[in-house]
Amino acid sequence: MTSRRQISRRQKNSSSLPDLRHTITQKIVGRLRHECVALIGDEGTGRNTLVRRFLNMSAGPFLHPEHGRYRSRSVLVDLSERPSIGDNETVNLIVFIFNFQELDFATFYYIISHLRSCAVIFDIGRSGTFYIAVHSMVKIAGLSGRSGPRYILVGNKIDLQWYEISPAFAENVAEAYGAQRYYGCSALRNINMDRVLDAILLMALSQFADVPL
């Protein structure tokens, strides 16, 4: 009988440890500064791979894109490690992930109108995703008179050997539609991701901060 009670007791202690860790983690995260941002793009543009990269900025190239579909993800960012920021603070970045073609616009406008930072993403190898991104920027710009967010245009998959949208054209369109800047990147290969993440962070942290060149 004693042996059985001891085994049972050990099992209870072991099973309770993950719950305890989760509780402690939640309390720590709850004390951190929270900032909310949004990523908007069409299916297959790499929105979730981009957020996965934010979670693993120091990692090398990913073997595969992120296939999980998320509506939001939480990213803990140590600002002291960010090249364009360097503040001694950790921020809990809540990233809302929107597929523009599946949007409930009432929900979209409600969330976007409460944000200060947004990234509109397209696949440089698929011009259709670019024009959806332009339509997204038009919708966001329509909120500018009602305290809408600042936003950047992001061309993903620059590691590809061909493209349908040139960087020069994307830069001109970004400027014409009120984006802070255009960035080309590869979330999969970790190319130019520091500038993309820092731009998103800086817009969220301050409405007056300049984004990286």
C-alpha positions in Angstrom: 0.0 0.0 0.0 2.8 2.4 0.9 4.5 1.7 -2.5 1.3 2.5 -4.4 0.8 5.8 -2.5 4.3 6.9 -3.2 4.0 6.2 -6.9 0.7 8.0 -7.0 2.2 11.0 -5.2 5.1 11.3 -7.6 2.8 11.2 -10.6 0.7 14.1 -9.2 3.8 16.2 -8.5 5.1 15.5 -12.0 1.9 16.3 -13.8 1.5 19.6 -11.9 4.9 21.0 -12.9 3.8 22.0 -16.4 0.8 23.9 -15.0 3.0 25.6 -12.4 5.5 26.7 -15.2 2.6 28.0 -17.3 1.2 30.0 -14.4 4.6 31.5 -13.6 5.2 32.3 -17.2 1.8 34.0 -17.6 2.4 36.1 -14.5 5.8 37.3 -15.9 4.4 38.0 -19.3 1.4 39.9 -17.8 3.8 42.4 -16.2 5.5 43.2 -19.5 4.6 46.1 -21.8 2.1 44.9 -24.5 2.0 46.2 -28.0 -0.4 45.0 -30.7 0.4 45.0 -34.5 -1.1 43.4 -37.6 0.2 41.5 -40.6 -2.1 41.6 -43.6 -1.7 39.6 -46.9 -3.1 37.0 -49.2 -2.9 33.3 -48.8 0.7 32.0 -49.5 2.5 35.3 -49.0 4.3 34.0 -45.9 2.5 35.8 -43.2 2.8 33.0 -40.7 6.4 32.2 -41.7 7.1 35.9 -41.0 5.8 35.6 -37.5 7.7 32.3 -37.0 10.8 34.2 -38.0 10.0 36.9 -35.4 10.0 34.1 -32.8 13.3 32.8 -34.1 15.3 35.8 -35.3 18.7 34.3 -34.6 18.0 31.0 -36.3 19.3 30.1 -39.7 17.2 29.4 -42.8 14.1 27.3 -42.2 13.8 24.1 -44.1 10.0 24.6 -44.7 7.5 27.5 -44.6 5.2 27.7 -41.6 2.0 25.7 -42.5 0.1 26.4 -39.3 -2.7 29.0 -39.7 -2.9 31.4 -36.9 -5.1 34.4 -36.2 -2.7 35.8 -33.6 0.6 35.0 -32.0 2.5 36.3 -29.0 6.2 37.3 -29.5 8.5 38.3 -26.6 11.0 40.8 -27.9 14.1 41.9 -26.0 14.5 45.5 -27.3 18.1 45.6 -26.2 18.9 43.0 -28.9 17.2 45.0 -31.7 19.7 46.7 -34.0 17.6 49.9 -34.6 16.2 50.2 -31.0 18.5 49.1 -28.2 16.1 49.9 -25.3 16.6 48.0 -22.0 13.1 46.5 -22.1 11.2 43.4 -23.1 7.9 43.8 -24.9 5.1 41.2 -25.5 4.2 41.8 -29.1 0.8 40.5 -30.0 0.6 39.9 -33.8 -2.8 39.7 -35.5 -2.6 37.8 -38.8 -5.1 38.6 -41.5 -5.9 37.0 -44.8 -7.3 40.0 -46.6 -9.6 38.0 -48.8 -11.2 36.2 -45.9 -11.7 39.4 -43.8 -14.8 40.3 -41.9 -14.4 44.1 -42.5 -16.2 45.2 -39.4 -13.8 43.2 -37.3 -10.9 44.4 -39.4 -11.7 48.0 -39.1 -12.3 47.7 -35.3 -8.9 46.0 -34.7 -6.9 48.1 -37.2 -8.3 51.4 -35.8 -6.9 50.5 -32.4 -3.3 49.8 -33.6 -0.3 52.0 -34.4 1.6 49.5 -36.5 0.8 47.3 -39.5 2.7 45.4 -42.2 1.1 44.6 -45.5 2.8 41.6 -47.1 2.9 40.2 -50.7 4.8 37.6 -52.6 7.2 39.2 -55.1 6.8 36.3 -57.5 3.0 36.6 -57.7 1.6 39.9 -58.9 -1.9 39.1 -57.8 -0.8 39.2 -54.2 0.7 42.6 -54.8 -2.5 44.1 -56.0 -4.4 42.6 -53.0 -1.7 44.3 -50.9 -2.4 47.6 -52.6 -6.1 47.2 -51.9 -5.2 46.5 -48.3 -3.3 49.8 -48.1 -6.2 51.7 -49.5 -8.4 50.3 -46.8 -5.9 51.2 -44.1 -5.3 54.7 -45.5 -9.0 55.3 -45.3 -8.6 55.1 -41.5 -5.9 57.7 -41.4 -8.3 60.5 -40.5 -9.6 58.3 -37.7 -6.3 57.6 -36.0 -5.4 54.6 -38.2 -2.0 52.9 -37.9 1.2 53.6 -39.8 2.1 50.8 -42.1 4.9 49.3 -44.2 4.8 47.3 -47.4 6.7 44.1 -47.3 7.7 42.0 -50.4 8.5 38.5 -49.2 10.5 35.7 -50.9 13.3 37.8 -52.4 15.4 34.6 -52.3 13.5 33.4 -55.4 15.3 33.5 -58.8 12.5 35.5 -60.4 9.9 38.1 -59.6 6.9 39.8 -61.1 7.1 43.0 -59.0 10.4 44.9 -59.1 11.7 46.6 -55.9 11.6 50.0 -57.6 8.0 49.6 -58.6 7.1 48.4 -55.1 8.9 51.4 -53.5 7.0 53.9 -55.7 3.6 52.3 -55.0 4.4 52.2 -51.2 5.1 55.9 -51.3 2.1 56.7 -53.4 -0.3 54.9 -51.0 1.1 56.3 -47.8 3.3 53.4 -46.5 6.3 54.4 -44.3 8.6 52.4 -46.5 9.0 49.3 -48.7 11.1 46.4 -47.5 12.1 43.3 -49.5 12.8 40.2 -47.4 12.8 36.5 -47.1 11.3 35.1 -43.9 12.3 31.6 -44.9 15.9 32.4 -45.5 16.2 35.1 -42.8 17.1 37.9 -45.3 16.6 41.5 -44.2 14.3 40.5 -41.4 15.9 42.7 -38.8 14.7 45.8 -40.6 11.2 44.5 -41.1 10.8 43.5 -37.4 12.4 46.8 -36.2 10.1 48.9 -38.4 7.0 47.1 -37.1 8.3 47.5 -33.5 9.2 51.2 -33.9 5.8 52.1 -35.3 4.1 50.3 -32.4 6.3 51.9 -29.7 6.0 55.5 -30.9 3.8 57.3 -33.5 6.8 59.6 -34.2 9.7 57.1 -34.5 11.4 56.9 -37.9 11.6 53.4 -39.4 14.9 51.9 -40.5 16.2 52.9 -44.0 
